[in-house]
Amino acid sequence: MTKIDFKKKLKHLYQPHQKDFQLIEVPDMKFFMVDGQGTPGVVPEYTEALEVLYAMSYKTKFLSKKQERDFVVPPLEGLWWADDMASFTSARDKSQWRWTMMIMTPDWISSAMVAEAKAEVMEKKELPALEKLRWEEYREGLAVQILHLGSYDDEGPVLARLHEEWMPENGYTFNGLHHEIYLSDPRKVEASKLKTILRQPIRKI
């Protein structure tokens, strides 16, 4: 049985350049999603969101494998926003951040499989965020992205360069939420070596 790794199959989405901003067209994809607010890793609801996302993703993978379609669970992703977007590029006031944490599901996953996975997860684990979980399509379209190497706290200058220089210079404006894709596990990789895709949906002015 072949195991699909979407980071390799969809290289244009998961392997951007580190030095240059890259334009891409992102296809519509379905995700497990949980919404929340507050500092990642500090507020309990963030940890609870990740617990249920991984529980559902691995249970769905197991059910898919039983049907002879195996895959590597895709990386954790996050949509981020705030009333004052300067909290991302300068102040980095994480307590003001709102987020949707999510993990992509392959296009062959059915609603029946998701329902079965949810029932099994509910039976085996008590996960407070399970009732907040949703499974839906996310439409992003035209976007610009770059690979950030280093601490999450060092993203500010890169985002400032994107928002204040690259986008206006190339005639683009915002067309969706700031999007991050986490290629590294912060529990296993030191901060200076973390790999994170920074993505911004855009449209022509």
C-alpha positions, 0 to 999 in steps of 0.5 A: 500500500502506498502512503501519500505524503502531501508535503511531497505530492504538493511541493508548490504548497509545502516547499516554498523559497526561504529568500523570495516571496512566491506566488501560488494558487491554492486549491480548495481543501477540507480541514478539521478546524478549531477556533480560539483566542489568546497566546498559543501554548499558554491559554488552555483552549489552544492546547485543547484544540491541538489535542482534538485536531491530532486525535481526529486526524490520526483516527481518520488516517486509521480508518482510511488505511483500513480502506487501503488508502494510507497517508501521512497526517499533514502538518498543523496549520493556523489562520491568525488575525486581530483587531489591530494587525500591528500586533503581528508585525511589531508589538507581537501582543499574542493575547490579542490574537485570534486563531483557527488551528487546522489540519488538512484531510485528503479529498477522499475522506467522507462525512461517514468516515469523519462521523465514525472517527468522531464517535470513536474519539468521543468514546475513548477520550474526554476532549473538551474541544471536540464540540468545537471541532468542525470539518469544512472546505477552506478556499484561499486561491491566489496567495504569496508565501515564504519559508521562515527559518527560526523562532515564531517570535522572529516572524515580525520583520518578514511579515512587515516586509511582506505587508509594507513592501512586497505587496504594495510594490507589486500591486496586491492587497489582503484577501484573507487571513494570515496563514501559517503552516508548521513543518517542524515540531517545536517539542523536538526542534530548537527555536532557531531551526523551526521551519514555518510557511508564512502565507497571505491570500492576496488580490490585485488592487 
